[in-house]
Amino acid sequence: MSTVAVGSRVPPFTATDADGRPWKLIDARGSRLVLYFYPRDMTSGCTLEARSFRDLHGEFRRAGVSVVGISRDSAASHQKFRSKENLGFELLSDEDETLCRLFDVIRDRNMYGRKVRGIERSTFLIDEAGTLVRAWRKVKVAGHAEEVLEAAKSL
């Protein structure tokens, strides 16, 4: 599977949601979709990002936009995270990194002097036809959810 680029159609995929059920991209066709990739459940930055999307979730819904978070964590971890943070949107498990490779979000990073492989915080906006229309990479959490909401509303 090659990497998806802005302006191209996102190929169909299926991933496991926090309840262990299959989530299919095709089921989101016909509505705008935000996919945000984050490194790990229950870490400080990822929790702040999830809360930002949670706090604006009603506005995303009123604008006809679905929000989905994706990380390499297990469905069980996602379920705990979603419950603890009262997230009203779906979290998908990408333990085999299929979606991470599709959206090219895996990077080597230095963490405390050690080289580690992990998800670079990134967000993608997909239109009703399934075309990737916007990508944010190397995301800084502060103000990001608001920026994504405004971009989604402008479609």
Stockholm file with secondary structure:
# STOCKHOLM 1.0

chainA/1-155         MSTVAVGSRVPPFTATDADGRPWKLIDARGSRLVLYFYPRDMTSGCTLEARSFRDLHGEFRRAGVSVVGISRDSAASHQKFRSKENLGFELLSDEDETLCRLFDVIRDRNMYGRKVRGIERSTFLIDEAGTLVRAWRKVKVAGHAEEVLEAAKSL
#=GR chainA/1-155 SS CCCCCTTSBCCCCEEEETTSCEEEGGGGTTSEEEEEECSCTTSHHHHHHHHHHHHTHHHHHHTTEEEEEEESSCHHHHHHHHHHHTCCSEEEECTTCHHHHHTTCEEEEEETTEEEEEECCEEEEECTTSBEEEEECSCCSTTHHHHHHHHHHTC
#=GC SS_cons         CCCCCTTSBCCCCEEEETTSCEEEGGGGTTSEEEEEECSCTTSHHHHHHHHHHHHTHHHHHHTTEEEEEEESSCHHHHHHHHHHHTCCSEEEECTTCHHHHHTTCEEEEEETTEEEEEECCEEEEECTTSBEEEEECSCCSTTHHHHHHHHHHTC
//
